[in-house]
Amino acid sequence: MKKIWGLSVAALALIGAASAEDIEIIHAGTLLAVPGEAPLTEQTIVVKGRQIVSVLPGYQGEDAVEAGAEDKVTLHDLSGYTVMPGFIDGHVHLTFEFNSQLRLEAVQLSDADAAIRGAKHAKSTLMAGFTTVRDVGAGSGDAIFALRDGIEKGWIDGPRIFASGATVSVTGGHGDGTQGYRDDIAHLMTSSAVCDGADECRHAVREQIRRGADHIKLTATGGVLSNTATGTEQQFTEEELDAIMSSAHAMGRKVTAHAHGKQGIESAIKAGVDSIEHGTYLDDRTIRLMKSNDVFLVPTALAGKTVSGWAAAPDSFLTPPQKAKALQVGPQMKDMVRRAHEGGVKIAFGTDSGVSAHGINAEEFALYVEAGMTPMDAIRSATVVGAANLGKSDMIGTIETGKRADIVAVSGDPLADIRELEDIDFVMKDGVVHKSQ
């Protein structure tokens, strides 16, 4: 057989076939290419592989994409739809979903079980239009890393995951999941991220990074659903907080802090945290501090609504400490969003899904609008601001040339009715269509 530059004709034919591309053309009736900017009408988005290669005015055909003879070109007619960047949820827990049996499941289910359950939740999340999530605490095992890597390799369907691994927390505090168990059982559940003292905290951070953490999550204050009556205020010392922040930042990782109480929020900000999760008791001073230190807020208003409902139920499955904290904290979270928004804090969308059910993430949008944000503000929180919170603005958050092809669409107008986002009609992630009408 004839050789050309050391390769057979057959080999060259295989190379040619392998280089053929899938090209997707999307006709967008209304396009929120960069949420916060004016909507565009009658636009064409061209996707090759994982990337957006162009956004063109008018409805363009195959002649606009320079397709080769072997390329496969597919047209998606979304001329009657509102098209947006894929949504980003900055606070999820994919490997579990809170229920009355969760404490029993913690000692019954393996890490492999958690990964399989996480795959189910990941698919629900993707189909709801969320193409990227930040997982902020998923036990002490490797389930979340396996799930993240399996999705990236294309083995299973789900959103792009940025994972923290285990949550850095103090002994007996929120994030130490051993409360209420016998000592011999609790010993089996000890997390590598529970730490006391600055040196242990440095080690806990470095250990999560060694395990594969994309970012670090710590519990700066007590929390609602930990089974302990330790309140919702600061739990780490300033020295411990400084050790966590400096260790993470030195190794190129952002840090986010679960924080309800005002003192705990402000101590985390002063120590150098990048974002605050929840932020229930922030006030005007806290808002000024967040703005001056360029700190994001991830409100998780849906979690507040969810725990309030559980606590108020006559047959509530919450333990007494959980119920007391839920009744106190939950009803305040929507008003917290209002105060933060009015104060000019950068709000990045986050639900705490795993507390609320996976797949209903978009219900958070309506809570933001009820708190005073415009529908465009709310969409921007889950796109442009969400990407900035993750440090991934060069990759996701808008529909622009060079960005990942994460695209969603609805048949209605979410700028007129934000609840349209609770029924997504079209989902593309990394150039692959996962849902289409």
N, C-alpha and C positions, 0 to 999 in steps of 0.2 A: 504494500500500500504506500502511496506517495506521502513523503514527510514534508511538512512545512514548519520551518523553525523548530525542528526537533519533535513536533507533534503530528500525529496521524490526522487525516481528514476526519475520521470518526470522532477523535478526541475534540477537534475543533468544533464539530457539530454539537457535541455535548456541551461545550463551553458556551456556544451561542444560545442553546436552549436554556441553559442555567441563567443567562444574563437577561432573559425576557422578564419584563416587569408587569406587575398588576398596577394599572392606572385607574384611579377612581375620580370621576367628575361629579361634583355635587352642584346642582342648581338650587340656590338659596333664595327664597322669596324675600324674606327679611333676615338680615345677617347682623348679629351682634359680634362683630369680629374682635373688637376690643371693648368689652363691657365698661360703660362709663362714657364712651364716645357715642356720637349719634349713630343710630342704626342705619345700615345700608340696605338698598333694595335691588333685586334682580342681579345677584352676583353669582360668579362661578368659582368654586374652590377646586383646585387640582391637587391630587394626592398621588405620590409615587412611593411605594414601600411604606415606611413609617412616617414620612414627612409630608407636610404641606409644601408644595413647590411654587404655587402661585395662587393669588386671589385676584380675579379679573372682573371688570364691570360687564354687565349683560350676561345673557345665557350663551355660553360658548360651547362648541362641539369638539369633536376629535381633532379638528385641524388646529386647535389651540394648544394641544399637548405634545406635539411632535412625537407621536407614538411610532415605534418600530413595527416591522411586519410581524414579529413574534409576540408583541405586547398584547395583553388583554385589557381592553378598555371597557369600564362599566359606568353607566350613567345613573345617578340617583336623582330623581326628580323631586326635590323638596321645595318647589316653587310656591307651594301653598303653606309653607311652614316657617316658623321662626327658628333659625339655626344659631347655635352658640358653641363656645368652647366646652369641652367636657368638664364636668364639675369636680371640685376638689373638696373632700371632707377631711379637715385637719385634726379630727379626734375620733377614732374608732377603736374598737376591740374586736377584731374579726373572729378570734378563736373561741369566743363564748357569747352567750346571750343570757342575760339575767333572768332567773326563774326561781321558783320555790325550792327546787332541788339542787341549786348551784353549789351549796356547801357540801352536799353529798357527792356530787359529780367531781368535785375537786380531788377526792380520794378514790373514786371509782374509775375515772377515765384516764387513759394514758395520753402521752404527748402525741402519739399517732392519732388517737381519737380526736384530739383538739385540732390537729391539722386537717383531718377529713371534714370535721364540722366547719372549720374555717373556710374550706373550699366552697361549701354550700352558701355561707354568708357572703363570700366574695362574689359569687355569681349574682346573688340578689342585689348586691350593691352596684355592680356594673350595670345590670339591667335597669336600675333606677337612674342611670345617667352619670354616675360617679366613676370617672375613669382614673382617678388618682386618690389615694387615701394615705393619711399618716396614722399608723397604728401606734398607740401610746401606752402599751403595757399589755402583755399577754402571758402572764405566768412566768415561770422560771425556765421552761424548756425551750426547745428549738422549733416548735410548731410554726410560729409566725415566720421564722427565717425560711423554713422549708416551703411554706405557702408563698412567700414573696418570690423566692427563686423559681418555684414551679410555674408561677404565672409568667415571670420574665422569660422563661424558656419555652413558653407556649404549651406546656403540658396540660394546663387547666385554664379556664376562663376566669378573669377577675380584674379588678383595677390594679394599676401600678401601686405598689406598696412601698412606703418608707417606714421602716420599723425600728422601734426602740429596744425591743427585747424586754427584759424585766425592768420594773419600775424601781428607781433608787428611793429608798425609804428608811425610816428609823425603826429600830426594834419596837414592836408593839404599836406602831403608827399606821396611818392609812397607806396601804401598799404592802404591809406585812400581812400576808393572808393566813397566818397561823392562829389568829385570835379565836378563842372558843373551842379549839381542839385539845384533846389530851396531849401531854408533853411528848409521849412516844409517837403519836401521829404527827404532831407539829414538827418534830425533828425531821421527818421524811419530806416535809414541804418547805424546808428552809430555802430561801432565795439567795442567789449570789449577789443580789443588789440591796439587801438589807444591811445597813451599816451604821456604826456609831463612832463618832470622832473623825477628825479630818483625814487621818491616814486611811482608815477603813473606807471612807467615802471616795477618796481618790482611787483606791483599788476597785471599788464597786463600779465606778465609771469606766475605768480601763478594762475591766472584765467584760462589760457589755460591748465595748468597742471590739475587743478580741473576738467575741462571739458573733459579731457582724452587725452591730447596731448602726443605723443610719443617723440617729440622733439620740439624745439622752432625755428621758422623762424622769422627773423627781416629784415627790409629794411634799411640797413646801408646807402644807397645812394638813389638818385632819380632813376627813371626807365623810360623805353621807352614808355610803353603803358598806363601810368597814364595820365589822361587828364589835364595836368597842365605843364606850361612852367617853371619848377623849376630845370632844369638841371639834371645831373647824378652824382653829387658829394655828399659829406657827409651831412646827415640830422639830425642824432642824435648827441648830445654832448658827449664828453668823459665820463662825469659823468653818463649820461643815458646808454651808452654802458656798462660801468662797472656794473651798477645795473642789466641790463638784463643778462649779462653773469654769474655774481655771483649768482643771484637768480635761474637761470636755473640749473647751475651745482650743487648747494647745494641740489637740489631736484632730482638729477640723470638724468638730461636731457641734451643731446647734443644741440648745438646751431649752426645754419647755417645762413649766412648773404647774402641776395641779395646785391651785390655791383658791380658797374661799375667803378666809379671814383677811382683813385689811393689813394687819401687821405682817402676816406671812407673805402677802402679795408684795408689799413694799420692801421687805427684806430681800426677797428673791430678785426684785428689780435692781436694788442697790448692789447686789452681788454680781449682776451682769446677765440675768436670764434674757432669752430672746423672745419668749412668748409666755403668756399666762393662760392657763386653762380654767374656765369657769368664772373667776373674778367676782364672786357674788357680792362681797361687802366693800367693793371699791367705793371711794368717795371722791370729792373734787381734788383733794391733795394727791390721791392715788392716780387719778387721771392725768394731772399735771406731770407726775413722775413718769408715767408710762410714755407720755408724749416726748418729754425731754430726753428719755433714754431709748426712744425708737422701738418700743416694745409692742408686740401684737397682742390682741385679746382674742381668744377662741371661746365664745360664750356658752355653747352647749345648752341653749335654752330648751331644747326638746327633752333633754335629760331632766331638767327641772320640772317640766310639765309631767313627765312620766312618773317620777318618784312621788310627786304630790298626789297623783291619782292613786298610786299604790298605798300610800300612807293613809289616805282618806277612806279607803275601802273598809267596810265593816269586818271583812274576813282577811285583812291584810296579812301577807306572808312575811312581811319584814319583821326582823327581830326588834325588841324594844329600843335598843340604841339606834338602829337604823330608822325606825319609824319616827322617833323624836327628832332626829336631825333632818329627815325628809320634810316633815311638817314645818320646820323652821327655815330651811334653805330653799326648797323647791319653789315656793310661791314668789320669791324675790328675784328670780333670775331674769325674767322678761324686763322688769323695771331697770335692772342693772344694764341690760343691753341699751335701753333708752338713754340712760345717763352717759354711758360710754360713747354712744353715737353722737349725742349732742355735744359732748366734750371734745370730739375730734380724734378719738382713739382709732387706730387701725384695726378693724374687725375682720378676722379671717374665719370663714365658715367652719363650724365643727359641731357635731351632734352628740358625741359620746355614745354612738350606736354600739350595742352590746348591753347598755342599760336600756335604751329604747331598742325596738326590734330593727334588725338589719333589713335594708330595702325600703324603709320609709324615711330615709335620710332627708328627702326634699321637704318634709313637713317643717323643718327648721326655717326655711325661707319665710313662710307665712308668719312665724313668730317674730322674725326680724321686722317685717312690715308692720305688724301690730305694735311693735315697740317704737315705730317712728321712722324706720328706714324706708326709702323709696324702693320699688321693685328693682330698679337698676342698681341701687346700692347693694341690695341683697344678692343679686346675681354677681356683681363685682366681687363681693366677699368670697364667693365660691370659685372665682376664676383668677382675676388679676391679683387680688390681695392674697388669696390662698396660695398662689404660686410664689409670691414674694415671701410669705411666711415660711415656706419650705426652702427658700433660696434657689428656686428652680424657674425663675422668670424667663430664662433663656430657652426653656424647654417646653413649658406648658402654660396655660392660663389665657391664651389668646389664639385667634385664628389668623396667623401671619406666616409669611414665607419663612421656612426653616424650622418652624415649630413642629412638635409631634402632632400627628393627625388624630387628635382627640376631639370629636365633634358630636354634639347631640342636637336634637330638634324636637319641637312640639308643634301640634297643629294649630294651637291657639296663640294668643298674644300674652305672654307672661308679664309684660309691662303694664297691661290693663288688669290682669288677674294672676297674681303670683302663684296661685294654686295650680295653674296649668303645668307647672314643673313637677307636680306629683304624679303625672302620667306622661312619661317620656315615650315618644314614638320612634325615635331613631338614635342608635348608639354606635359610634365608631371609636375604636381605641387603637392607636398605633397603626391606622390605616386599614384595620380589619372591622368589617361590619358585624356587630353582634346582635343588633335588633333593628328591624326595618318593617314598616307598614306595607 
